[in-house]
Amino acid sequence: MSAPTGTPGLTAPPGTPQWRRLDPRTLLVHCGWMAAPLGSLALTALATGGRISSRAWISLAAIAASFAVITAIGLVRWGRTAFRVTPDSFEVRTGLLTRRLRSVPLHRIRTVDLTASPLHRLLGVTVLRAGTAGSGDTGGELRLDSLTRNQAHLLQAELLARADVEAGTADPVLARVSRRWLRYAPLTFWVVGGVFVAVGSLYRALDGMGIEPWKIGFVQRAFSEFGAGILWLTIPAALLGVLVLGSVGAVALYIENWWNYRLEWADARTLRVHRGLFTTRSVTIEQDRLRGVLLREPLLLRAGGGATVRAVAGGLGNREENRRRSVMLPPAPRPQALRVARGALRMPLPDTELTSPAPLTPHPRAALRRRRVRGVLYAVLPGTALLAGTGVAFTPVLLHCAWIYAVVSTPLVLWLARDAYRNLGHGIRGGLLVTRSGTFSRDTLALERKAVVAWTFTTSPATRRAGLVTLTAAVAAGEDGYRIPDLSAAEAPAFAAAAAPGIIEEFLEQPRP
């Protein structure tokens, strides 16, 4: 990866590290955006029998002009971008008229991630992102587009070489993907939501090409046959079709995201997640920035005995980046999730402390009443009132639907409220703060107590009357704050003081002598 000789501005005094350049195939990556508009034009021509409208020709001319501009910008960017690794820092130099030099000390680099989209993989290049300590957004990371695979892996090892290597460590691989895990793919949101997302995306694409989906022949025939059929047969058939398509899509998405998944200790201080079929990803998490783990069990996945694991760590980018990069384990068996959580924290956590409500302190019964009342007010009453009002205005049939909805939804809401209450719990386990809450997604958080930097006490008129308070632990990692809902207002201050000493003691009332 030596710099090209004779290149102005890239020479360095003897004995200093040489500046290196990106791979020239970066220019082809910059042109990858053309695939979508050119594909739209091709589909338009195919749908119209080869007739191209004037608007399409104008779009093609705009694409050609944009191609020329983007190519020129990409050529300049490639020619004026260079990087090097010195004994103390990682430096990236960019800019044409205004030269910019970004230098980050190596000891502040926390993550070095590699990402390769299908286009990158086709061209044999990879994107490298180096995240720094305290970088809460994308402005705090250094990005290089694009390096060859060998260059990227060598640079990743070079940047992470500062980590201490301890002898006698255990098996570095914490988890590998198993084909049996595919059965958990349909137990996620994408089994239904993915179908509507795909249909909506297809509709927008056709509408952008000037094609009205409702006028396509087979679409019209499908709707006419659906309306002419018996509803009590066609509606279940349609729902079954959505579930089948959603399940197939969820499995395909699972394979794409988690193909060749492996969670391992790259060295004694760095966790690495490698995954992806068409778009490969390699995310590193330094142990010094790992503040805890989040065991997440959505309702369907929990019913199937599965769970996922996320890292609570700093240096993973802004909130959206953190949600994508913090996943350490895909939907998998719950025992596997527990092993990953314990292995990542390197602490002997018994299974019951992360899954069973018994070891954790339960919340007051007022929390159960609050969930029952909210369920009735926000789910049962609005739906019943809407159906009843519509029935009075239009047809008496909806009046029967209203009381049927009330009869069916009330016990369901009460059951969900009971489940949500049973999942509430909090406790202190050695150096960890453990909390659990939620019913549609039961989340169990094991957080290092020393990571808590502040507490927030939140109440409302309803919670004050019930003697409850929501406690939020502010952490410089993950989601920045984690809620413990509906604690006893009388016990919450003492719990906060015990969980993270030295933060709120001065605000507590001292006993009089």
N, C-alpha and C positions, 0 to 999 in steps of 0.2 A: 504494500500500500504506500510506496514511496511517491512523493510528489513528482510531477513531470519536470524534467530539467528545462532550464531556459524559460520558465514561466515568470513573467514580471509579478512582483508582489508576493511570491511564494518562497523566495529564498530565505535562508536562515543562517546565522553565524555558525561556524564549525562547532560541533559538540552539542548543539541544541536540537530538539526533535524537529523533524521536517513537517511542513504542512502537507496534508493529504487532501485529495479531491474526491467528490462523489463519482459514482460510475456514470459514464456517458449515457447509459440507458435511461437515466433520469428523464431525458427529453421525451422518450417514448411514453413514459408513465404520465407525463404532463398532458399528453395528447389523448389519454384514455377517456377523458370526458366526452370525446366525440362519438363514442359508441352509442349512447342513448339517443341523441338527435338523429344520427344517421340510421339507426334501427327504426326510429319512428317514421322517417321518410320512406324506408323500405316497406314497412307494414302498410303505410298509407297507399303506396303505389300498388301493393298486392291487393288491398281491399277494394281499390277503385279500378282494378283491371288495367293498371299501367298508366292511368290518366293522372298527371301531376298538375295540381292547381297552381295559379300564380302565387298564392300564399306559400306553397311548398317551395317554389323556386326562390322566393325571397328568403325563406328560412335557410335554404341551401347556400345562398350567397352570404348570408350572415355567418353561417358555420365556417365557410371558407375564409372570410375575413377574420373571424375569431381565431381560427387555426393559425393564421399567419402571425397574429399578435401574440397569442399564447406561446407559440414556438419561439418567437424572438425573445419574449420575457424569460422563458425557460432556459434558452441558450445563455442569456446574460447571467441568470441566477446560477446556472451550473458553473460558468466560467469564474464567477466572483465568490463562490462558496468554498471554504476550506476549513479543515479542522486538524487538531493535533492533541496528543496527550503528553503533557509534561510530567515530571516526577510528582508535581503537587496539584495539577489542575487539568481540566478538560476545557479546551478552547475551541470556539466556532467563530469564524469570520465570514460576514456576509455584507452585501450592499454594493451598489454601483457608484452613485454620486455621493451618498452618505455611507461611509464605511462603518460597520458595527462589529465590535469584538465582544463576545460574551465569554467570560472565563468563570468556571465554577470549580471550587476546590474539590478534590476527589473525595475527601471525607464527608462532604455534604451530599454526595450522590447516593440515593437510597434505592432506586429501581432502574433497571436497564431492560427495556422491553423490546421485543422484535415482533413485527407484524408484517405479513405478506398477503396481500389480496390476490385473487386469481390472476390479475394482470401482472402483479409483481412476480408471482411464481412462474408465469409464462415467460417473463423476461429474465428470470434468475436473479432478482434483486430483492431486497428487504428494507423495511423502514425501521430505524432505530430511534427509540425515545429514551432519554436519560432524565429521570425525575429527581428533583433535589429535595432536601429536607425543608419542610415548611412551605412547599409549593402547593397552594390550594387551587390553582387553576392552570390552564395550559401555558400561561406566560412563564411559569416557573420550571419548564422542562426544555431540554435541548433536543431538537429533532433533526435527523439526517435522512433525506430522501435523495437517492437511494443508494444502498451499498450492496455489493455481491454477498451471497450467503456466507462465504468464508470470511470476507472482511467484517461482516456484521458480528459473527460469532467470535472472531478474534478480538474485535473492539469491545464486545460485551465482557469477555473474560479479562481484558486489559483494564476496564473501568472497575470491575469488581474484584480485582486482584488484591486490593487492600484488606479484604476480609481475612481474619485469622482462621487458620485451619487447625482444628483440634483432632488429636489422635484418639482412636478408640471409639468413634461415634457409631451409632447404630445404623441399621439399614437406611440409606438416604432416601429411598423411595417410600413415600407415605401412602400413595394410592395409584392404581392404574385402572383404566377403563375396562369394563367387562360387558360382554354382549347381553348378559342378563339384565343390565341396567336399562336396556331399551324399553322394558315393560313400564318404566316410570314416566316415559315421555308423554303418553296420552293423559297423564294425571296432572297436567299443567294448564295454564291459561290458554296456551296456543291451540289446544284441541278444539276450542270454539272461536276464540278471538282471532286466531290466525286466519280462519276462513274469511271472516269479515274484513280483516286487514288486506288480504290478497284480493278480494272482490273489489274493495274500494280503490286499491292501487291500479287494478286493471281498468276500472271505470275511468279514473282520471287520465290514464295513459291513452285510452281510446278517445276520450273527449278532447284531449290535447291534439290528437291527430285529425280532429274534425269528424270522427265517426260517432254516431249516436247509437249506443248499445241497444236501446229499446227497439230500434228499427232493424236489427239483424234478424234474419229469418228464423233461425233455430231458437232464438230468445223469445220471439213472439209466439212460436208454437209451444214452447215450454210453459209460458204463462197461461196461454189459452187452455191447454190440457190440464194444468193445475187448477184453474178456476172451474173447469167443467167436471172435475172429479169430486168424489165424496170427501168432505173436509176431514172427517175422523179417520180417513185412510191416508189422504195426501199429506196432511200436516205431520203425522208421525213419520211418514216416509221421508219428508223433507228434513226433519230433525235427524233422522237416522243417517241421511246422506251427509248432512253437515258434520255429524260425529265421525263418520268414516273418513271423509276428506280431511277433517281436522286431525284425526289420529295419524293418518298417513303423513300429513304435513308436519305434525309435531315430531314424529320419528325421524323424518328427513332433516328437520332443523336440528334435532339432537345430534344426529350423525355429523352434520356439517360443523356444529360448534365444538363437539367433544371427541371427534375422531383422534385416535392416538393420544388421548389425554394421559398426562402423567404429572403427579405432584411429588416433588422431591426436594431434598436439601441440596442445592448446588454446592454449598460448602457449609461450614459450621454456623454461618450467620445469615444465610440467604436461602429463602424458599423460592422455588421456581415452579410455575404452572405452564405446561406446554400442551397445546390443544389446537384442533382445527383440521378440516379436510381441504376445502378449497382456499379459505383464508386461514393461514396458520398464525398462531399467536404464542408468544413466549413472554410471560409476565413474571418479574422478580419482585419479591417482598423481603426487605431486610428485617431480621428479627428485632433489631433495635427500634424499628418503627412499628412493629406489630404490638398492638395494645389489647387485643382480645379476639374472640371469634363469635360469630352469630350463627346459631343453628336455626334454620328457617324451615318450617313445616306447613306449607299450604294445606288447606282442608282436604282436597282430594288426595294429595300426595301423602298426607298423614294417614288417611284411611287405608292407603295401600302399603303403609309401613316404610315410607321413604322420607328423605330429608335432604336439604342442601346445606352447605357451609360457606360462609363469607368471612373474609378477614376484616378486622377493624384495624386499619393501618394508616399511617400518614404517608404523604408523598405519592399518592395514586391519582392526583389531579383533582379537578372540580367534582361537584356532586354527581354529574352524569358520568364522567370518566371513572369515578370511584365505583359506581354501581356496576359498570362493565368489567372492571379490572380486579375487583375484590373477590370474585367468585373463586373459591378454592376447590369446591367439589360440586359436580352437577347433581341432578336428582338421582339418588342412589339409596341403597338400604340404610336404615337408621343406624344399625351397628357400625357400618362403614363410616358414616358421618361422625359418630362419636369417636372412632379411632383417629380420624383426621383432625378433629378438634383437639383431642389430647396431644397428638403428635405435633401439631403446630404450636401449641402453647408450651410443650415440653413440661407438662405438669401432670401428676397422677390424679386425674379426675375420675372418680367412680361414675359409672353410667347413670346411676339414679340421680346424681346432682344436676344432670342436664336434661333428663327426660321425665322423671317422676315428680308430681307436685308435692309429695310428702315432705321431702327434706327442706323445702323452702317455706318461708313464713307466709301464711295465707293472709288475704286482705279482708277488711271488715265486710260484714253482710250487707252494709249499705251499698257497696259496690255492685252486688248482685241486683238489688232493687233498682239501682240506677240503670243498669243494662236492660232490665225488663221494661222499664218505663220508656227508655229511648227507643227500644225496638218497637213497642206498640205505637209510639207517637210518630216515628219516622218511617215505619214500614207498613204496619197494619192499617192505621187510620187513613193515611193519604190514599192508598190504593182502594180501600173500601169506599171512601167519599167520592173518588173520581168515577168509579164504576156506577155508584148509586146516582150521582148527579147526571151522568151520561144516560143512564137508564130512564130517569124521569124525563129528560129532554127528548129522547129518541125512541127507545124500545124497552118494554118491560123485561125482555130477556136479560139485559144487563143488570137488572135489579137482582135476579137470581144469581148472576155471576158475582155480584157484590157480596152477598151473604156467604156464598161458597168460598170466595177468596178470604173473607174474614175467618171462617171456620178452619180453613186449611193453614193460613199463614200464622194465626195466633200461636198454636202449639209449636210450630217450627221456630218462630221468633223466640219463644220462651226457652226452647231447647238450646238455641244458639246463645242466648244470654247466659244460661246455666253453664254451657261449655266455656264461654269467655271468662266467666267468674272462676271456674275450676282451674283455668290456665294461669290465673294471676298468682304471682309469687315473687319473693325477693329474699336475698340472704347474702351472707359473707362467708366465703370459703377460702380461708388462708389469705393469700394475696389477691383474691379475685372477688369482684362484685358480680353476683349472678342474679339475673332478673328474667321473668318470663311473662308474656302477655299475648293476647290476640286469639281469635277463633278462626277467621278466614285464612289467616296465616299465623300460626303459633310460633313466636320468635323467642328463643332462649339466648340470652346474651351473657357471655363470660368475659368480663372486662377487668383489666388490671386496675386495682384500686389507686395506684400511684398515678394513673393516667388521667384521673378526674381533676380538672382544674377549676371548676366552679359548679355551683348548684343553683337551679332555678325552681322556685315553688310557685305553682300556678293553681288558682282557684277560680270558681265562678259562683254566682249566687246559689245555684243548685248544689254544687259540691260543698260550699260552706255550710249550708243547712244540713247536709248529710254528714258533715265532719270529715270530709275527704280532701286530699290534696294530691296533685300530680307533681312528681319530682323529676327533674330533667338533669342528667349528668352531662356537663359540657366537657368534650374531649377533643383534643387537637388531632383527630384522626377520624376516618370513616365518615359517618353522617354528621359529625361535629357535635351532635347531642342525642342522647338516648333517654327515652321517657320511661318512668315507672308510674303507671297510672293508678289513681285511686288508692293511695295509702291512707292510713289513719292520720289525720292532721295532728293529733297529739303525739304520735310516735315518729313521724317523718323526720323532724329535726334531729332527734337522737340517732336515728339510723344513718342520716347523712353524715353526722359528725363521726360516727363509728366507722363508716365505710371509707371516708376520705378525711382523716384528721387534719386540723389546721386550717380549715376553710371557713366554717360558719360558727366556730366556738365563741368568737367574740360577740356574735349577735344573739347568743342564747342568754336567757335570763339567769344571772348568777344567784345562788342562794344567799340570803342575808345572814350576816353573822349573828 
